[in-house]
Amino acid sequence: MSTAASAKEKEQLLDDVRQVLNSTEELINTAVDDGSQHSKELRKRLSDKLGTAKAKLRDAEVAVVGKAKEAAKATDQYVHDNPWKSIGIAAGVGFLLGMLVSRR
C-alpha cells in the first residue's frame, strides 16, 4: 500500500471517529437528566471519557499530518534528486493507466 493511500485511509478514519465523538457529545448533552445521582455520575463519566477520546484524536491527527508532510518532503526530495527517473516512472504509469482506460 502506498504512503499516500495509507495517509488518506487514516484521515478518513480520523474523520469517522470525529463524527462519532461529536454525535456522542450531542447525545450526552440532550440526554434527559432524571435528577438521580446515578444519572449524574454516568453523565460525568461519559463526558470525561469523551474528553479523553477527543484528546487522543487530536494527537492522532497531529501524527497523521506529520507523517503526510514527511512523505511529501521525501517524494519532493526524490524527484529533485532523480528528475529523469521520476519522469520515466510517471510516463510509465501514465501509459499503463491509458492502456487500462482504453480497454473499457
C-alpha positions as CSV (number, residue, x, y, z in Angstrom):
1,M,0.0,0.0,0.0
2,S,1.4,3.4,-0.9
3,T,2.1,6.0,1.7
4,A,-0.5,8.4,0.2
5,A,-3.2,5.8,0.2
6,S,-2.4,4.9,3.8
7,A,-2.5,8.5,4.8
8,K,-5.8,9.0,3.1
9,E,-7.3,6.0,4.9
10,K,-6.0,7.3,8.2
11,E,-7.5,10.7,7.5
12,Q,-10.9,9.0,6.7
13,L,-10.7,7.0,9.9
14,L,-10.0,10.2,11.9
15,D,-12.9,11.9,10.3
16,D,-15.2,9.0,11.1
17,V,-14.0,8.9,14.7
18,R,-14.5,12.7,14.9
19,Q,-18.1,12.3,13.7
20,V,-18.8,9.6,16.3
21,L,-17.4,11.7,19.1
22,N,-19.5,14.7,18.0
23,S,-22.6,12.6,17.9
24,T,-21.8,11.1,21.3
25,E,-21.3,14.6,22.7
26,E,-24.7,15.7,21.3
27,L,-26.3,12.6,22.8
28,I,-24.8,13.4,26.2
29,N,-26.0,17.0,26.0
30,T,-29.5,16.1,25.0
31,A,-30.0,13.2,27.3
32,V,-32.7,13.6,29.9
33,D,-31.4,14.2,33.4
34,D,-33.8,12.5,35.8
35,G,-32.0,14.1,38.8
36,S,-30.7,10.8,40.2
37,Q,-27.2,10.6,41.5
38,H,-26.6,7.6,39.2
39,S,-27.5,9.6,36.1
40,K,-25.3,12.5,37.2
41,E,-22.3,10.1,37.7
42,L,-22.9,8.5,34.4
43,R,-23.0,11.8,32.5
44,K,-19.8,12.9,34.2
45,R,-18.0,9.6,33.4
46,L,-19.2,9.8,29.8
47,S,-18.1,13.4,29.5
48,D,-14.7,12.5,31.0
49,K,-14.2,9.6,28.6
50,L,-15.3,11.8,25.7
51,G,-12.7,14.4,26.6
52,T,-10.0,11.8,26.7
53,A,-11.1,10.4,23.3
54,K,-11.0,13.8,21.8
55,A,-7.5,14.5,23.2
56,K,-6.3,11.2,21.7
57,L,-7.9,12.0,18.4
58,R,-6.1,15.4,18.3
59,D,-2.8,13.5,19.0
60,A,-3.6,11.1,16.2
61,E,-4.3,13.9,13.8
62,V,-1.0,15.6,14.6
63,A,0.8,12.3,13.9
64,V,-1.0,11.8,10.6
65,V,-0.3,15.3,9.4
66,G,3.3,15.0,10.4
67,K,3.7,11.7,8.5
68,A,2.0,13.1,5.5
69,K,4.3,16.1,5.5
70,E,7.3,13.8,5.8
71,A,6.1,11.7,2.9
72,A,5.6,14.8,0.8
73,K,9.1,16.0,1.6
74,A,10.7,12.7,0.8
75,T,8.8,12.5,-2.5
76,D,9.9,16.0,-3.4
77,Q,13.5,15.3,-2.5
78,Y,13.5,12.1,-4.6
79,V,12.1,13.9,-7.6
80,H,14.7,16.6,-7.3
81,D,17.5,14.1,-6.9
82,N,16.2,11.9,-9.8
83,P,14.3,14.1,-12.2
84,W,14.7,11.8,-15.3
85,K,13.9,8.7,-13.4
86,S,10.8,10.4,-12.0
87,I,9.7,11.5,-15.5
88,G,10.2,7.9,-16.7
89,I,8.2,6.4,-13.9
90,A,5.4,9.0,-14.4
91,A,5.3,8.3,-18.1
92,G,5.2,4.5,-17.5
93,V,2.3,4.9,-15.0
94,G,0.5,7.2,-17.4
95,F,1.0,4.7,-20.2
96,L,-0.4,1.9,-18.2
97,L,-3.4,3.9,-17.0
98,G,-4.0,4.9,-20.6
99,M,-4.0,1.3,-21.6
100,L,-6.4,0.3,-18.8
101,V,-8.8,3.1,-19.6
102,S,-8.8,2.4,-23.3
103,R,-9.9,-1.2,-22.8
104,R,-13.2,0.0,-21.3
